[in-house]
Amino acid sequence: MAWVVGTGAVLGMLAIVSGIVTLRTGWILPTARRHVTRPHLHGLGALLMGISVALQGLLYFRVLPGVSWEARFFGGNALLLAGLLLITLSQLLPLRPSRDHTDPSGV
């Protein structure tokens, strides 16, 4: 069981790194580039999902002080669902109009 939780914690750390890179540079993984229209929302969603998964692993291995299982369950699920919602919105919202192309007069 420990290797499953450890693997999840490592994947959570990778999601955190991916979210930070997306927020700082706007770079998105090649598999998601075609679908994402708002990189900032995608980065925040990846960050929240990664924090949720990494915290669950750290709490399992007792690296962090213990909290009740209810707080871990509801807190982890809230972070995970918020991240999933942000990633979904980053793919469903339309592109923002560019300021360079909104004025047809060319001024």
All heavy atoms as an XYZ file, in Angstrom:
804
protein
N       0.820     -1.203      0.000
C       0.000      0.000      0.000
C       0.861      1.263      0.000
O       0.495      2.254     -0.594
C      -0.907     -0.039      1.236
C      -1.796      1.147      1.399
S      -2.994      1.188      0.081
C      -3.886      2.624      0.501
N       2.002      1.194      0.650
C       2.857      2.382      0.752
C       3.387      2.810     -0.613
O       3.530      4.011     -0.866
C       4.004      2.117      1.710
N       3.672      1.868     -1.513
C       4.204      2.257     -2.810
C       3.155      2.966     -3.655
O       3.489      3.827     -4.468
C       4.788      1.057     -3.545
C       3.777      0.041     -3.985
C       3.307     -1.009     -3.270
C       3.095      0.010     -5.234
N       2.374     -1.700     -3.993
C       2.224     -1.108     -5.210
C       3.132      0.795     -6.370
C       1.409     -1.439     -6.275
C       2.320      0.459     -7.429
C       1.475     -0.644     -7.380
N       1.880      2.626     -3.448
C       0.808      3.303     -4.183
C       0.708      4.754     -3.734
O       0.626      5.674     -4.548
C      -0.540      2.571     -3.974
C      -1.675      3.351     -4.590
C      -0.481      1.178     -4.548
N       0.749      4.957     -2.422
C       0.664      6.319     -1.889
C       1.918      7.105     -2.255
O       1.851      8.288     -2.597
C       0.448      6.293     -0.364
C       0.390      7.686      0.196
C      -0.833      5.542     -0.031
N       3.070      6.447     -2.202
C       4.317      7.114     -2.584
C       4.332      7.529     -4.040
O       4.796      8.619     -4.389
N       3.824      6.666     -4.904
C       3.722      7.005     -6.319
C       2.779      8.177     -6.533
O       3.062      9.079     -7.330
C       3.236      5.780     -7.127
O       4.114      4.689     -6.883
C       3.181      6.077     -8.602
N       1.665      8.192     -5.813
C       0.738      9.322     -5.907
C       1.377     10.616     -5.433
O       1.165     11.671     -6.035
N       2.175     10.541     -4.366
C       2.847     11.743     -3.868
C       3.855     12.268     -4.886
O       3.966     13.479     -5.097
C       3.525     11.455     -2.533
N       4.566     11.364     -5.546
C       5.522     11.789     -6.574
C       4.794     12.413     -7.758
O       5.210     13.450     -8.289
C       6.395     10.593     -7.025
C       7.203     10.932     -8.261
C       7.312     10.159     -5.896
N       3.684     11.809     -8.179
C       2.901     12.394     -9.279
C       2.304     13.737     -8.884
O       2.179     14.644     -9.710
C       1.810     11.421     -9.713
C       2.306     10.169    -10.434
C       1.147      9.227    -10.718
C       3.029     10.535    -11.702
N       1.936     13.872     -7.614
C       1.459     15.156     -7.125
C       2.536     16.219     -7.207
O       2.281     17.367     -7.590
N       3.768     15.861     -6.850
C       4.882     16.811     -6.956
C       5.123     17.211     -8.416
O       5.409     18.373     -8.716
C       6.158     16.209     -6.365
C       6.105     15.966     -4.898
S       5.981     17.518     -4.002
C       5.897     16.898     -2.343
N       5.017     16.237     -9.330
C       5.168     16.564    -10.750
C       4.068     17.507    -11.233
O       4.318     18.406    -12.043
C       5.177     15.286    -11.581
C       6.430     14.425    -11.467
C       6.245     13.119    -12.233
C       7.635     15.172    -11.971
N       2.846     17.313    -10.739
C       1.746     18.215    -11.109
C       1.982     19.612    -10.544
O       1.666     20.615    -11.198
C       0.418     17.654    -10.614
N       2.549     19.697     -9.342
C       2.862     21.001     -8.755
C       3.906     21.718     -9.610
O       3.770     22.908     -9.923
C       3.341     20.835     -7.304
C       2.184     20.422     -6.408
C       3.977     22.123     -6.785
C       2.595     20.040     -4.995
N       4.950     21.003    -10.008
C       5.988     21.599    -10.857
C       5.395     22.043    -12.191
O       5.680     23.138    -12.683
C       7.152     20.608    -11.060
C       8.109     21.082    -12.130
C       7.885     20.386     -9.749
N       4.539     21.214    -12.779
C       3.903     21.565    -14.044
C       3.036     22.818    -13.898
O       3.042     23.691    -14.767
C       3.060     20.395    -14.539
O       2.292     20.762    -15.645
N       2.287     22.912    -12.792
C       1.457     24.095    -12.565
C       2.280     25.354    -12.388
O       1.939     26.416    -12.919
N       3.388     25.253    -11.662
C       4.240     26.424    -11.457
C       4.874     26.869    -12.761
O       4.927     28.072    -13.066
C       5.311     26.120    -10.386
C       4.643     25.993     -9.011
C       6.387     27.199    -10.355
C       5.569     25.509     -7.915
N       5.351     25.908    -13.570
C       5.947     26.246    -14.865
C       4.912     26.900    -15.772
O       5.200     27.889    -16.452
C       6.560     24.993    -15.519
C       6.913     25.238    -16.971
C       7.786     24.546    -14.749
N       3.701     26.392    -15.761
C       2.644     26.978    -16.594
C       2.304     28.393    -16.134
O       2.105     29.282    -16.959
C       1.390     26.086    -16.572
O       1.738     24.797    -17.050
C       0.293     26.663    -17.447
N       2.248     28.614    -14.838
C       1.931     29.949    -14.342
C       3.051     30.946    -14.639
O       2.793     32.103    -14.952
C       1.672     29.905    -12.835
C       0.353     29.274    -12.407
C       0.292     29.161    -10.893
C      -0.812     30.087    -12.923
N       4.292     30.520    -14.546
C       5.417     31.439    -14.732
C       5.729     31.705    -16.200
O       6.084     32.833    -16.546
C       6.649     30.909    -14.026
C       6.435     30.770    -12.551
C       7.488     31.190    -11.622
N       8.697     31.756    -12.096
C       9.097     32.967    -11.758
N       8.348     33.712    -11.000
N      10.245     33.428    -12.186
N       5.643     30.684    -17.041
C       6.084     30.852    -18.424
C       4.965     30.709    -19.451
O       5.150     31.107    -20.595
C       7.172     29.814    -18.767
O       6.618     28.514    -18.696
C       8.358     29.940    -17.827
N       3.853     30.086    -19.082
C       2.780     29.835    -20.036
C       2.974     28.551    -20.823
O       2.190     28.239    -21.714
N       4.042     27.796    -20.503
C       4.310     26.537    -21.197
C       3.367     25.463    -20.699
O       3.161     25.297    -19.513
C       5.757     26.112    -20.968
C       6.136     24.890    -21.735
C       6.518     24.843    -23.038
C       6.163     23.546    -21.254
N       6.786     23.550    -23.406
C       6.582     22.726    -22.324
C       5.869     22.955    -20.047
C       6.700     21.364    -22.202
C       5.997     21.592    -19.927
C       6.417     20.804    -20.990
N       2.796     24.708    -21.626
C       1.863     23.625    -21.298
C       2.406     22.341    -21.900
O       3.051     22.364    -22.957
C       0.454     23.932    -21.854
C      -0.085     25.185    -21.193
C      -0.497     22.787    -21.632
C      -1.393     25.651    -21.725
N       2.135     21.218    -21.260
C       2.572     19.928    -21.786
C       2.074     19.747    -23.215
O       0.961     20.166    -23.557
C       2.048     18.797    -20.906
C       2.657     18.708    -19.512
C       1.882     17.693    -18.670
C       4.105     18.321    -19.598
N       2.874     19.146    -24.073
C       2.476     19.009    -25.482
C       1.154     18.283    -25.691
O       0.457     18.550    -26.666
C       3.636     18.218    -26.094
C       4.799     18.497    -25.227
C       4.243     18.676    -23.839
N       0.783     17.384    -24.801
C      -0.466     16.647    -24.983
C      -1.694     17.514    -24.741
O      -2.790     17.166    -25.174
C      -0.519     15.441    -24.041
O      -0.338     15.889    -22.704
C       0.562     14.441    -24.395
N      -1.543     18.636    -24.048
C      -2.684     19.489    -23.719
C      -2.688     20.802    -24.489
O      -3.653     21.556    -24.395
C      -2.692     19.781    -22.227
N      -1.660     21.086    -25.244
C      -1.558     22.391    -25.914
C      -2.705     22.682    -26.853
O      -3.172     23.807    -26.957
C      -0.253     22.467    -26.708
C       0.923     22.710    -25.858
C       2.166     22.914    -26.684
N       3.307     22.836    -25.795
C       4.488     22.422    -26.152
N       4.695     22.073    -27.411
N       5.456     22.366    -25.292
N      -3.155     21.676    -27.553
C      -4.202     21.891    -28.558
C      -5.535     22.245    -27.911
O      -6.345     22.945    -28.496
C      -4.339     20.629    -29.406
C      -5.275     20.764    -30.548
C      -5.231     19.565    -31.423
N      -5.157     18.333    -30.622
C      -5.391     17.144    -31.102
N      -5.700     17.001    -32.362
N      -5.315     16.083    -30.346
N      -5.768     21.785    -26.673
C      -7.073     21.942    -26.045
C      -7.172     23.154    -25.122
O      -8.261     23.678    -24.915
C      -7.415     20.686    -25.237
C      -7.340     19.436    -26.049
N      -8.270     19.124    -27.010
C      -6.442     18.432    -26.062
C      -7.947     17.975    -27.577
N      -6.841     17.532    -27.016
N      -6.072     23.601    -24.552
C      -6.107     24.654    -23.538
C      -6.181     26.023    -24.201
O      -5.372     26.360    -25.057
C      -4.861     24.568    -22.625
C      -4.812     25.741    -21.667
C      -4.870     23.267    -21.857
N      -7.185     26.810    -23.793
C      -7.314     28.171    -24.302
C      -6.897     29.213    -23.263
O      -6.629     30.351    -23.624
C      -8.766     28.462    -24.719
O      -9.626     28.253    -23.596
C      -9.189     27.553    -25.859
N      -6.859     28.839    -22.006
C      -6.453     29.747    -20.921
C      -5.360     29.082    -20.078
O      -5.653     28.351    -19.132
C      -7.644     30.094    -20.038
C      -8.874     30.578    -20.771
C      -8.981     32.073    -20.693
N     -10.079     32.544    -21.501
C     -11.122     33.181    -21.034
N     -11.227     33.408    -19.763
N     -12.050     33.600    -21.850
N      -4.100     29.332    -20.387
C      -3.012     28.661    -19.664
C      -2.959     29.002    -18.180
O      -2.573     28.171    -17.366
C      -1.750     29.149    -20.373
C      -2.182     29.694    -21.662
C      -3.603     30.114    -21.512
N      -3.356     30.203    -17.805
C      -3.310     30.589    -16.398
C      -4.258     29.727    -15.554
O      -3.877     29.243    -14.478
C      -3.659     32.076    -16.255
C      -3.488     32.600    -14.873
N      -2.256     32.817    -14.324
C      -4.387     32.935    -13.928
C      -2.406     33.262    -13.087
N      -3.700     33.342    -12.827
N      -5.464     29.515    -16.043
C      -6.406     28.647    -15.331
C      -5.905     27.202    -15.281
O      -6.066     26.515    -14.276
C      -7.784     28.681    -16.002
C      -8.622     29.935    -15.802
C      -9.930     29.808    -16.566
C      -8.877     30.175    -14.347
N      -5.297     26.773    -16.356
C      -4.767     25.406    -16.401
C      -3.650     25.236    -15.364
O      -3.581     24.219    -14.677
C      -4.241     25.101    -17.805
C      -3.779     23.702    -17.975
N      -4.645     22.673    -18.205
C      -2.545     23.156    -17.930
C      -3.959     21.549    -18.305
N      -2.678     21.823    -18.136
N      -2.782     26.223    -15.247
C      -1.701     26.161    -14.268
C      -2.220     26.140    -12.841
O      -1.726     25.380    -11.994
N      -3.218     26.971    -12.544
C      -3.805     26.972    -11.200
C      -4.475     25.638    -10.887
O      -4.362     25.116     -9.768
C      -4.831     28.101    -11.069
C      -4.278     29.501    -10.907
C      -5.414     30.519    -10.940
C      -3.500     29.615     -9.621
N      -5.160     25.070    -11.864
C      -5.812     23.778    -11.660
C      -4.808     22.664    -11.409
O      -4.996     21.836    -10.512
N      -3.736     22.646    -12.178
C      -2.704     21.628    -11.971
C      -2.051     21.795    -10.607
O      -1.752     20.809     -9.927
C      -1.654     21.717    -13.070
N      -1.849     23.029    -10.194
C      -1.255     23.295     -8.884
C      -2.157     22.803     -7.759
O      -1.695     22.137     -6.822
C      -0.985     24.793     -8.745
C      -0.126     25.262     -7.599
C       1.259     24.655     -7.686
C      -0.035     26.765     -7.603
N      -3.440     23.090     -7.836
C      -4.374     22.634     -6.799
C      -4.481     21.112     -6.757
O      -4.486     20.511     -5.671
C      -5.763     23.236     -7.030
C      -5.934     24.694     -6.649
C      -7.338     25.162     -7.008
C      -5.662     24.912     -5.191
N      -4.548     20.482     -7.911
C      -4.636     19.022     -7.929
C      -3.353     18.384     -7.401
O      -3.400     17.399     -6.666
C      -4.939     18.534     -9.344
C      -6.342     18.853     -9.779
S      -6.714     18.310    -11.440
C      -6.695     16.555    -11.233
N      -2.211     18.945     -7.755
C      -0.949     18.415     -7.260
C      -0.802     18.570     -5.760
O      -0.320     17.663     -5.073
N      -1.227     19.716     -5.229
C      -1.167     19.933     -3.784
C      -2.056     18.933     -3.062
O      -1.673     18.371     -2.030
C      -1.569     21.386     -3.445
C      -0.464     22.343     -3.864
C      -1.865     21.543     -1.966
C      -0.837     23.804     -3.763
N      -3.235     18.682     -3.603
C      -4.146     17.727     -2.981
C      -3.537     16.336     -2.896
O      -3.543     15.697     -1.839
C      -5.457     17.672     -3.772
O      -6.248     16.603     -3.346
N      -2.987     15.856     -3.994
C      -2.434     14.505     -4.033
C      -1.168     14.408     -3.180
O      -0.970     13.437     -2.450
C      -2.169     14.077     -5.494
C      -1.465     12.751     -5.559
C      -3.472     14.034     -6.264
N      -0.306     15.422     -3.238
C       0.930     15.391     -2.453
C       0.637     15.461     -0.955
O       1.284     14.774     -0.154
C       1.839     16.538     -2.875
N      -0.333     16.270     -0.564
C      -0.682     16.353      0.857
C      -1.230     15.036      1.383
O      -0.935     14.640      2.515
C      -1.714     17.461      1.087
C      -1.171     18.866      1.268
C      -2.313     19.852      1.434
C      -0.223     18.947      2.427
N      -2.014     14.352      0.575
C      -2.536     13.056      1.012
C      -1.399     12.067      1.265
O      -1.420     11.313      2.235
C      -3.509     12.492     -0.024
C      -4.796     13.264     -0.149
C      -5.606     13.261      1.124
O      -5.700     12.258      1.808
N      -6.178     14.395      1.455
N      -0.395     12.084      0.400
C       0.752     11.204      0.601
C       1.564     11.579      1.822
O       1.999     10.724      2.599
N       1.780     12.873      2.022
C       2.549     13.319      3.188
C       1.816     13.011      4.487
O       2.440     12.660      5.492
C       2.859     14.813      3.076
C       3.823     15.206      1.963
C       3.955     16.715      1.896
C       5.175     14.558      2.152
N       0.514     13.136      4.484
C      -0.242     12.807      5.691
C      -0.252     11.303      5.952
O      -0.240     10.875      7.100
C      -1.678     13.343      5.580
C      -1.803     14.864      5.681
C      -3.209     15.303      5.302
C      -1.449     15.340      7.064
N      -0.235     10.504      4.901
C      -0.213      9.050      5.078
C       1.099      8.601      5.726
O       1.118      7.742      6.607
C      -0.399      8.351      3.736
C      -0.290      6.848      3.824
C      -1.369      6.093      4.247
C       0.890      6.199      3.492
C      -1.283      4.711      4.338
C       0.989      4.815      3.578
C      -0.099      4.081      3.999
O      -0.008      2.723      4.093
N       2.206      9.194      5.290
C       3.509      8.819      5.837
C       3.844      9.567      7.127
O       4.952      9.483      7.623
C       4.603      9.055      4.800
C       4.553      8.088      3.657
C       4.373      8.524      2.364
C       4.677      6.728      3.883
C       4.335      7.631      1.312
C       4.635      5.823      2.840
C       4.460      6.275      1.547
N       2.899     10.336      7.632
C       3.032     11.074      8.891
C       4.191     12.064      8.874
O       4.864     12.270      9.876
C       3.145     10.119     10.058
C       1.976      9.171     10.152
C       1.795      8.621     11.529
N       0.865      7.497     11.561
C      -0.449      7.610     11.525
N      -1.000      8.774     11.425
N      -1.220      6.543     11.576
N       4.444     12.659      7.715
C       5.456     13.705      7.609
C       4.911     14.996      8.195
O       5.629     15.752      8.850
C       5.874     13.901      6.128
C       6.817     15.067      5.972
C       6.489     12.620      5.592
N       3.642     15.237      7.989
C       2.965     16.408      8.555
C       2.222     15.995      9.814
O       1.864     14.831      9.981
C       1.982     16.987      7.532
C       2.590     17.480      6.222
C       1.495     17.909      5.273
C       3.540     18.624      6.472
N       1.969     16.937     10.710
C       1.204     16.578     11.905
C      -0.164     16.026     11.536
O      -0.780     16.445     10.559
C       1.068     17.889     12.672
C       1.773     18.923     11.909
C       2.340     18.326     10.681
N      -0.619     15.078     12.331
C      -1.878     14.417     12.026
C      -3.087     15.321     12.208
O      -3.150     16.126     13.130
N      -3.994     15.196     11.294
C      -5.288     15.865     11.389
C      -6.343     14.773     11.289
O      -6.058     13.640     10.915
C      -5.485     16.925     10.280
C      -4.490     18.059     10.443
C      -5.347     16.326      8.909
N      -7.548     15.115     11.605
C      -8.615     14.118     11.566
C      -8.838     13.630     10.132
O      -8.547     14.332      9.163
C      -9.904     14.705     12.129
O     -10.393     15.705     11.269
N      -9.371     12.431     10.018
C      -9.586     11.877      8.690
C     -10.645     12.655      7.938
O     -10.626     12.724      6.709
C      -9.948     10.392      8.769
C     -11.310     10.128      9.336
C     -11.638      9.937     10.636
C     -12.520     10.053      8.592
N     -12.988      9.746     10.755
C     -13.557      9.809      9.519
C     -12.843     10.168      7.254
C     -14.877      9.683      9.136
C     -14.162     10.038      6.871
C     -15.171      9.791      7.814
N     -11.570     13.281      8.669
C     -12.598     14.080      7.994
C     -11.979     15.293      7.314
O     -12.334     15.641      6.180
C     -13.667     14.548      8.986
C     -14.517     13.444      9.564
C     -13.971     12.955     10.902
O     -12.891     13.401     11.314
O     -14.633     12.101     11.514
N     -11.056     15.952      8.010
C     -10.401     17.128      7.426
C      -9.571     16.722      6.206
O      -9.560     17.424      5.190
C      -9.524     17.812      8.462
N      -8.881     15.581      6.302
C      -8.098     15.113      5.157
C      -9.006     14.759      3.987
O      -8.726     15.112      2.838
C      -7.278     13.883      5.530
C      -6.108     14.199      6.407
C      -5.236     13.007      6.580
N      -6.018     11.890      7.120
C      -5.504     10.716      7.408
N      -4.237     10.477      7.203
N      -6.258      9.765      7.906
N     -10.108     14.073      4.269
C     -11.005     13.629      3.212
C     -11.673     14.807      2.514
O     -11.595     14.946      1.287
C     -12.061     12.686      3.796
C     -13.066     12.196      2.797
C     -12.716     11.232      1.872
C     -14.344     12.708      2.781
C     -13.638     10.774      0.947
C     -15.267     12.263      1.862
C     -14.917     11.293      0.940
N     -12.330     15.666      3.292
C     -13.067     16.771      2.683
C     -12.134     17.843      2.124
O     -12.396     18.413      1.066
C     -14.046     17.378      3.690
C     -15.191     16.463      4.007
C     -15.395     16.004      5.298
C     -16.056     16.042      3.021
C     -16.436     15.157      5.597
C     -17.112     15.187      3.300
C     -17.294     14.741      4.597
N     -11.031     18.111      2.809
C     -10.074     19.092      2.298
C      -9.417     18.627      1.013
O      -9.279     19.392      0.055
N      -8.998     17.356      0.993
C      -8.372     16.818     -0.220
C      -9.331     16.778     -1.393
O      -8.967     17.119     -2.517
N     -10.567     16.379     -1.134
C     -11.564     16.344     -2.209
C     -11.908     17.736     -2.712
O     -12.110     17.937     -3.913
C     -12.821     15.622     -1.753
C     -12.649     14.125     -1.718
O     -11.721     13.590     -2.311
N     -13.533     13.450     -1.015
N     -11.977     18.706     -1.816
C     -12.278     20.079     -2.234
C     -11.170     20.624     -3.129
O     -11.447     21.231     -4.178
C     -12.473     20.972     -1.013
N      -9.911     20.400     -2.748
C      -8.801     20.862     -3.582
C      -8.777     20.149     -4.930
O      -8.564     20.768     -5.975
C      -7.469     20.631     -2.864
C      -7.120     21.587     -1.738
C      -5.837     21.138     -1.054
C      -6.968     22.991     -2.256
N      -9.005     18.844     -4.898
C      -8.986     18.062     -6.131
C     -10.094     18.495     -7.087
O      -9.860     18.688     -8.290
C      -9.124     16.578     -5.799
C      -8.745     15.581     -6.863
C      -7.263     15.692     -7.187
C      -9.057     14.180     -6.381
N     -11.299     18.683     -6.576
C     -12.410     19.096     -7.434
C     -12.256     20.530     -7.926
O     -12.626     20.844     -9.060
C     -13.732     18.907     -6.705
C     -14.138     17.448     -6.494
C     -15.404     17.356     -5.652
C     -14.324     16.737     -7.810
N     -11.705     21.408     -7.093
C     -11.460     22.785     -7.539
C     -10.436     22.795     -8.671
O     -10.597     23.521     -9.665
C     -10.983     23.640     -6.371
N      -9.384     22.001     -8.543
C      -8.391     21.917     -9.604
C      -8.969     21.340    -10.883
O      -8.696     21.825    -11.987
N      -9.780     20.318    -10.749
C     -10.422     19.719    -11.923
C     -11.358     20.706    -12.607
O     -11.404     20.789    -13.842
C     -11.183     18.459    -11.515
C     -11.810     17.645    -12.622
C     -10.737     17.103    -13.548
C     -12.617     16.514    -12.041
N     -12.085     21.492    -11.820
C     -12.969     22.510    -12.389
C     -12.171     23.573    -13.152
O     -12.555     23.977    -14.251
C     -13.803     23.159    -11.283
C     -14.723     24.285    -11.712
C     -15.845     23.743    -12.594
C     -15.286     24.998    -10.521
N     -11.041     24.005    -12.585
C     -10.224     25.016    -13.267
C      -9.625     24.473    -14.569
O      -9.583     25.176    -15.575
C      -9.117     25.507    -12.347
C      -9.559     26.426    -11.215
C      -8.391     26.737    -10.298
C     -10.156     27.701    -11.760
N      -9.194     23.226    -14.557
C      -8.650     22.643    -15.789
C      -9.748     22.500    -16.836
O      -9.532     22.760    -18.023
C      -7.961     21.299    -15.486
C      -6.641     21.561    -14.753
C      -7.707     20.510    -16.770
C      -5.900     20.328    -14.338
N     -10.944     22.120    -16.411
C     -12.064     22.015    -17.342
C     -12.405     23.380    -17.932
O     -12.619     23.516    -19.147
C     -13.291     21.413    -16.638
O     -12.938     20.147    -16.098
C     -14.453     21.265    -17.587
N     -12.442     24.409    -17.087
C     -12.734     25.756    -17.581
C     -11.648     26.254    -18.527
O     -11.934     26.974    -19.481
C     -12.893     26.727    -16.413
C     -14.184     26.613    -15.617
C     -14.155     27.561    -14.425
C     -15.387     26.901    -16.494
N     -10.399     25.871    -18.266
C      -9.311     26.320    -19.137
C      -9.430     25.737    -20.541
O      -8.864     26.280    -21.478
C      -7.952     25.942    -18.536
O      -7.677     24.573    -18.707
N     -10.171     24.665    -20.675
C     -10.344     24.056    -21.994
C     -11.674     24.425    -22.645
O     -11.784     24.383    -23.871
C     -10.241     22.542    -21.884
C      -8.868     22.094    -21.449
C      -8.755     20.599    -21.329
O      -9.667     19.855    -21.695
N      -7.635     20.140    -20.815
N     -12.664     24.798    -21.848
C     -13.986     25.077    -22.406
C     -14.244     26.544    -22.706
O     -15.058     26.856    -23.576
C     -15.070     24.561    -21.458
C     -15.133     23.045    -21.285
C     -16.239     22.679    -20.305
C     -15.360     22.362    -22.618
N     -13.608     27.445    -21.967
C     -13.843     28.864    -22.203
C     -13.264     29.271    -23.551
O     -12.206     28.793    -23.957
C     -13.207     29.696    -21.083
C     -13.875     29.585    -19.715
C     -13.088     30.376    -18.685
C     -15.305     30.062    -19.760
N     -13.940     30.179    -24.254
C     -13.427     30.595    -25.567
C     -12.176     31.458    -25.415
O     -11.880     31.980    -24.339
C     -14.583     31.396    -26.157
C     -15.351     31.880    -24.985
C     -15.194     30.838    -23.919
N     -11.466     31.591    -26.509
C     -10.282     32.439    -26.511
C     -10.671     33.883    -26.221
O     -11.735     34.360    -26.646
C      -9.591     32.381    -27.871
C      -8.810     31.122    -28.178
C      -8.403     31.121    -29.643
C      -7.588     31.033    -27.297
N      -9.801     34.573    -25.519
C     -10.036     36.002    -25.294
C      -9.705     36.752    -26.571
O      -8.752     36.421    -27.270
C      -9.140     36.506    -24.173
C      -9.532     35.989    -22.843
C      -8.660     36.600    -21.798
N      -9.027     36.077    -20.501
C      -8.371     36.339    -19.406
N      -7.301     37.098    -19.436
N      -8.767     35.830    -18.260
N     -10.479     37.803    -26.873
C     -10.146     38.579    -28.073
C      -8.820     39.300    -27.872
O      -8.554     39.858    -26.811
C     -11.310     39.554    -28.226
C     -11.960     39.600    -26.894
C     -11.667     38.294    -26.216
N      -8.015     39.289    -28.891
C      -6.721     39.947    -28.818
C      -6.906     41.448    -28.941
O      -7.696     41.932    -29.750
C      -5.825     39.426    -29.939
O      -4.620     40.124    -29.944
N      -6.153     42.189    -28.169
C      -6.284     43.663    -28.220
C      -5.726     44.219    -29.512
O      -6.070     45.302    -29.938
C      -5.548     44.264    -27.033
C      -6.207     43.930    -25.736
C      -5.530     44.595    -24.581
N      -6.200     44.143    -23.368
C      -5.681     44.204    -22.174
N      -4.474     44.693    -22.007
N      -6.342     43.777    -21.135
N      -4.838     43.477    -30.155
C      -4.255     43.956    -31.405
C      -5.250     43.907    -32.564
O      -5.140     44.685    -33.493
C      -3.037     43.097    -31.773
C      -1.943     43.191    -30.746
O      -1.914     44.198    -30.003
O      -1.147     42.248    -30.653
N      -6.222     43.022    -32.485
C      -7.139     42.828    -33.605
C      -8.544     43.342    -33.330
O      -9.437     43.127    -34.134
C      -7.224     41.334    -33.951
C      -5.895     40.748    -34.289
N      -5.194     41.092    -35.416
C      -5.120     39.846    -33.628
C      -4.051     40.423    -35.452
N      -3.985     39.668    -34.372
N      -8.763     44.038    -32.214
C     -10.120     44.507    -31.934
C     -10.436     45.801    -32.672
O     -11.598     46.075    -32.945
C     -10.290     44.739    -30.432
O      -9.279     45.620    -29.973
C     -10.239     43.428    -29.667
N      -9.449     46.611    -32.996
C      -9.702     47.875    -33.674
C      -9.452     47.702    -35.162
O      -8.311     47.618    -35.613
C      -8.786     48.946    -33.097
C      -9.109     50.327    -33.649
O     -10.206     50.508    -34.209
O      -8.240     51.222    -33.512
N     -10.517     47.642    -35.976
C     -10.322     47.409    -37.413
C      -9.747     48.608    -38.156
O      -9.300     48.480    -39.276
C     -11.723     47.079    -37.919
C     -12.646     47.695    -36.945
C     -11.914     47.708    -35.626
N      -9.748     49.790    -37.541
C      -9.263     50.974    -38.259
C      -7.746     50.995    -38.381
O      -7.214     51.741    -39.200
C      -9.743     52.259    -37.556
O      -9.121     52.352    -36.289
N      -7.043     50.223    -37.561
C      -5.590     50.160    -37.649
C      -4.888     51.275    -36.898
O      -3.694     51.491    -37.066
N      -5.627     52.020    -36.100
C      -5.017     53.137    -35.364
C      -4.459     52.668    -34.061
O      -4.862     51.870    -33.369
C      -6.036     54.263    -35.130
C      -5.437     55.372    -34.291
C      -6.534     54.771    -36.433
